[in-house]
Amino acid sequence: MANPEHSALAFVGGRIREARKTSGLNLHELARLSGISAPALSRIETGKRDLRITSLFRIAAALRIKARDLLDEPTVGGSVHKDQGGQGYDLTDYI
């Protein structure tokens, strides 16, 4: 079973890499613009390093995009796919 934390880090890292390449920047250029070292950015992009929220905003600013664009999940049919089951949360194990 895949580790959900690693999957989330890999997803966000992939979004950062995609945005960087779309912007026409290499890793060292993004490092200079964001103030985050190239080795650290490489580890973030590969999902091997957890990034702080401040780092996320610095990267987004350097890429001239909104931080949420790096976090948004892919959309299905133009809108974010959400489970509409109406089940709510089961917190009985925490009471």
N, C-alpha and C positions, 0 to 999 in steps of 0.2 A: 504494500500500500504506500502511495506517495505521501511524503511529509507535506501537510498543507502549508506550513510556514515556508518551506523551501519553494513550493509551487508559487506562492504569492511573491516571494523575492525574485524568482526567475521571471515571472510575468512582468513585474514592474521594471526589472532590469532590461528585459527585452524591449519594453516600450521606450525606455530611455535610449537604448542603442538605435532603435528604429527612428526615433525623433532626431537623434544626433546625425545619423546618416542622411535623413531627409533634409536636414539643415546644411548638409555639405561640410560638416565638421569632422575632423579626426579626433581621436581620443585626447591628444595633447592640446589641441585647440580648445576643446570643451573644458579641459582641466584648467587652462589659463583663464577662461571666461568665468568659470564657476568658483575657482579658488580651491578646488578639490583635486588632489593629486591624481595623475593618470593611473597609477597602480590601483588606487582606491576605486576610481571610476570603473576600471576593468572588472574588479571583483563585484562591484554593484551590478554592472551590466550582465554578468554571468550568474547572478543570484547567489554568489558566495559570501556576500557581505550585506548585512542589514543596514539600511541607511536611516539616518535620523530625519525627522520631518524638516529640520532646517536645511539639511543637505538636499532634500527633495525640492524645496523652494529655490535654493541656489541653482540647482541644475535646470529647473524649469525656467527661471529668469534668464539664464545663459542661453537657453534654447529659444527664448522669446515665445513661450507657450504658458498656459495655465498649468499649475501643478496637478489639478484634477484630470487633465488630459493624459497624464502618465499613470493614473490610477483607474480610469474608467475601463470597465470590462467591454469586450466587443458587443456590439448591438445585434439583435436579431430582428430583421424586418424594420429597422429604423428606430426601434426603441429597446431599451435594456430589458432583457428577458428576466422576469422575476417569477418565482413560484406564487401562484395566486390561490393556493390551497386554503388559506384562512385558518391554518392550524394553530397559529400562535406559538408561544414558547412553553416548553415543559420544564419548569424550574423545581419540580418536586425533589430532585436529587440534591438541591442546594438549600432546602429549607430545614 
